[in-house]
């Protein structure tokens, strides 16, 4: 049986050592290195190319900032965030940067081992508590007036908020002015605004 190689990067020594010790007790797991910073994570990925790299968010050099470089240096490595950070924006940022999962530090050793195996199989692993927050956040955004705008309408509103006229918005987005006017009509209805200025204020408040 081929061992699953794992790197553990966290700036809290006791936590890091505890995780490494726990994983080393799993028969087919092999902890090949540890680190305490984003720089350590990149070095570990470059030198050891582990199958899985457990990475904290809050540490010197920043865990999120290290993800892209890790994947660039070792494309075969799956980055699994192991963190106490419960912010949905942080979760979203980690996934957008290429992380294969987001697990909270309260997880037990058996659940962590399962998360590692799932990530290796290509499953996006997210702690149950964070999944619930992600769904709640998504629903809240969809229910707000700003969340009802189409991607194109959002682009138009970004430019309206900058103070651009319909003509200049059309030039910026390569649209005819009458098309921009049509979008503005729809936007005013969705935002419940009577004019561009009111729409811009509501857009800033809700986006």
SVG drawing of the C-alpha trace seen along z (x, -y; Angstrom):
<svg xmlns="http://www.w3.org/2000/svg" viewBox="-40 -61 53 63">
<polyline fill="none" stroke="black" stroke-width="0.4" points="0.0,0.0 1.4,-3.4 1.5,-5.8 -0.3,-9.1 2.3,-11.8 1.2,-14.8 2.7,-18.2 1.4,-20.1 1.9,-23.9 0.7,-25.9 2.4,-28.5 1.2,-26.9 3.8,-24.3 1.7,-22.2 -1.2,-22.1 1.0,-21.3 2.8,-18.5 -0.5,-17.1 -1.9,-16.9 1.3,-15.4 1.4,-12.8 -2.3,-11.9 -1.9,-11.5 1.3,-9.4 -0.7,-6.8 -2.8,-6.1 -1.2,-3.1 -1.1,-4.5 -0.3,-8.2 3.2,-9.5 3.9,-13.0 6.8,-14.2 7.3,-17.7 6.1,-20.5 6.3,-24.3 5.1,-27.5 4.7,-30.1 3.5,-30.7 7.2,-30.5 7.6,-27.2 4.6,-25.9 6.0,-26.8 9.4,-25.3 7.7,-22.1 5.6,-21.8 8.7,-22.4 11.0,-20.0 8.7,-17.2 5.7,-17.5 3.2,-15.9 -0.1,-14.5 -1.8,-16.7 -0.7,-20.0 -2.6,-21.0 -2.4,-24.8 -3.6,-27.3 -5.0,-30.7 -3.6,-32.9 0.2,-32.7 3.3,-34.6 3.3,-35.1 -0.5,-34.3 -1.9,-30.9 -4.2,-32.2 -1.4,-34.0 0.7,-30.8 -1.9,-28.7 -1.2,-29.7 2.6,-29.4 2.2,-26.0 0.1,-24.7 2.4,-26.2 5.5,-24.5 3.7,-21.2 0.6,-20.8 -0.1,-17.3 -0.5,-18.6 -4.0,-19.1 -4.1,-22.1 -6.5,-21.5 -7.1,-24.5 -7.1,-23.5 -8.1,-26.6 -10.1,-28.3 -11.2,-31.0 -15.0,-30.8 -15.4,-33.7 -17.3,-32.9 -15.3,-35.4 -12.1,-33.6 -13.5,-30.2 -14.6,-31.6 -11.2,-33.2 -9.4,-29.9 -11.5,-27.9 -11.1,-30.6 -7.3,-30.4 -7.3,-26.6 -7.7,-25.0 -9.3,-21.6 -11.2,-22.0 -11.7,-24.0 -11.8,-22.2 -12.2,-23.8 -9.7,-23.0 -12.4,-21.5 -12.4,-18.4 -11.5,-15.0 -8.6,-12.9 -10.9,-10.4 -12.9,-13.1 -9.6,-14.8 -8.3,-11.5 -11.5,-11.1 -11.3,-14.7 -7.8,-14.0 -8.9,-10.9 -11.9,-12.8 -9.7,-15.7 -7.3,-13.2 -10.3,-11.7 -11.1,-15.1 -14.0,-15.9 -14.2,-19.5 -14.2,-19.1 -15.9,-21.8 -16.7,-21.5 -20.4,-21.1 -20.6,-24.3 -19.0,-26.3 -21.2,-24.7 -24.2,-25.9 -22.8,-29.4 -22.0,-29.3 -25.6,-28.4 -27.0,-31.0 -24.8,-33.7 -25.7,-32.7 -29.4,-32.8 -29.1,-36.2 -27.4,-37.6 -30.0,-36.1 -32.8,-37.6 -31.4,-41.2 -32.4,-43.5 -28.8,-43.7 -28.6,-39.9 -31.4,-39.9 -29.3,-41.7 -27.9,-39.8 -24.1,-39.8 -24.4,-42.4 -26.6,-44.6 -24.1,-44.5 -21.4,-45.6 -23.6,-48.5 -24.2,-49.5 -20.5,-49.4 -20.0,-52.0 -23.1,-54.0 -21.6,-54.1 -18.5,-55.6 -20.6,-58.4 -20.5,-57.4 -23.3,-58.3 -25.2,-55.8 -23.2,-56.8 -19.8,-56.2 -21.1,-53.0 -21.9,-51.8 -18.5,-52.6 -16.8,-50.9 -18.9,-47.7 -19.2,-47.8 -23.0,-48.2 -25.4,-50.5 -26.7,-53.4 -30.3,-52.2 -29.2,-48.8 -27.7,-50.5 -31.0,-52.4 -32.9,-49.1 -30.6,-47.7 -31.1,-50.8 -34.9,-50.5 -34.6,-46.9 -32.1,-47.9 -34.3,-50.7 -37.2,-48.3 -35.2,-45.6 -33.5,-48.0 -36.7,-49.9 -35.0,-53.2 -36.5,-56.2 -33.3,-57.5 -29.6,-56.8 -28.4,-58.5 -30.7,-56.5 -29.8,-53.3 -26.1,-54.0 -26.6,-54.6 -28.6,-51.4 -26.0,-49.5 -23.1,-50.6 -25.1,-49.7 -26.1,-46.3 -23.0,-45.1"/>
</svg>
